[in-house]
Amino acid sequence: MKKGLLITIILAASFSLYSQEVDTLAAWTFPTGVDTLDIYPDVFISNNENYYISAEDTVTWPNTTLRDIISTAGATSFAGTATDWDNGSSVKLWSIKIKAPGYQNLKVSSKQFSDVESPGPQDWKLQARLSGEDWVDLENGTVVCGTDWTSGVASNIALPEQFNDPGTTSIFIRWIMTSNISTSGSNVEPAGISKIDDVVVTGEIVSGIGNARQNESFRLYPNPVSNGVLFYTSSVELIQLNIYNNEGQLVLEQEINEVGSIDLSNLTPGVYFAEPVLANGEIGISKKLVIR
């Protein structure tokens, strides 16, 4: 099972689509252990479905070099893992991109880890920027990693006010090295391993934005689905529920309304994503769905 309490918190925010004040805009919890899947968020609003987490070398900024990310053992299951952090102070980093139209008071959380046998970077800081603008340091965004998952924790680090309701402008958040020192006290070697996990970005809906999503409350249950039947309720009119598999393939389109159930017995056990479509054509927050 993936990340117990964290998933409970994330899905609690996401399952009440917009009636809750705080939504999860994107979360990377590396649930599958499959590299090509886990670089994409497993909880997201529709704007962020295809944005991936990256390990970058920005020595020749604005050109960047992307390095391979693999899924290995993480905080409770898997984590994004990369090497080649040597000589990385101020130039090597983890990075994500999101959109947050209609959201304010954005916050980011994460966990970082340095390998014991192949020590990775110790010192990091969180920065953010709007597309086309300069990076800004996030207050309380200094992270000092250890060889555990409790030292390098960033919890609800706030983005400045200029990131509130950015419309269609993209937001970039990065975890950048601030020294070349590893957790062993020596310089980071090319084989040094850094891991990142439980990257979560949340935001509050801007009041008075005139969006029908504000008053939408949508619930799927039970989750996980164990008997092949999924129930749903909604406070606004829905016209369809789309269900995608872990590879992003549409496996089921079902016409729905405000209350009812869906037969999922033809789907194989695994992780899926459920995407509601409102009567006005808007797409709601996609939610992780587990079928046993």
C-alpha angles and dihedrals in degrees: 000000000000123000101316107209096028094054090045090055095044095047093044087060094044100043092063090058105200107339088084115080093229125052131186104240095186136346132187110198097152095230103169109044088229108125097210092051102039095058086071122071117266093201119038150136111251093261091065103042097109101038115111137201115245142192107221142189110206100179089125095039129206081037112066134194116221116215127205118272120201130184114244135156110317143178091306104345123346136358140185107266132191141164135200097077094141116129088008103136109137093352111060122069154144113252142187134184125209143164123225110182111176094010132114139178092043118194134188130204131183147156125226132191137188118212119249100218095035103032116213132196119315104194127061142151133201120238134174138192140178116240109282094012136098127273118260126199114243115234111251087009097129112121126192110192128212136183089272138063096248103061100058098049123138110192123196096329107189124232115221123262094262087072093061114118097346094179111211093343113116123237121215122200123186141182104214129188114248098188140016092237118119126211088262090062095249128098117288112263124215089256092053111127127220123185132193129191144164095031106178130175118192135180143181120240113250108245118239097018091134095233119145089219091072094077097036118121116180127175133187121193149219099022116206093041109220105165100045096255123106120193126202140186131187136182091212132050116276127188104187146010118210119199121200129189125230091274092058094254118144106240102168138023114188129179109227141168132196101305133019148085139269129214109233097168092114092060119091119238113274146085119316138167124231118209119189122208117210124220090252090057097256119139117232129213114298112236132203113249125191121202118195 
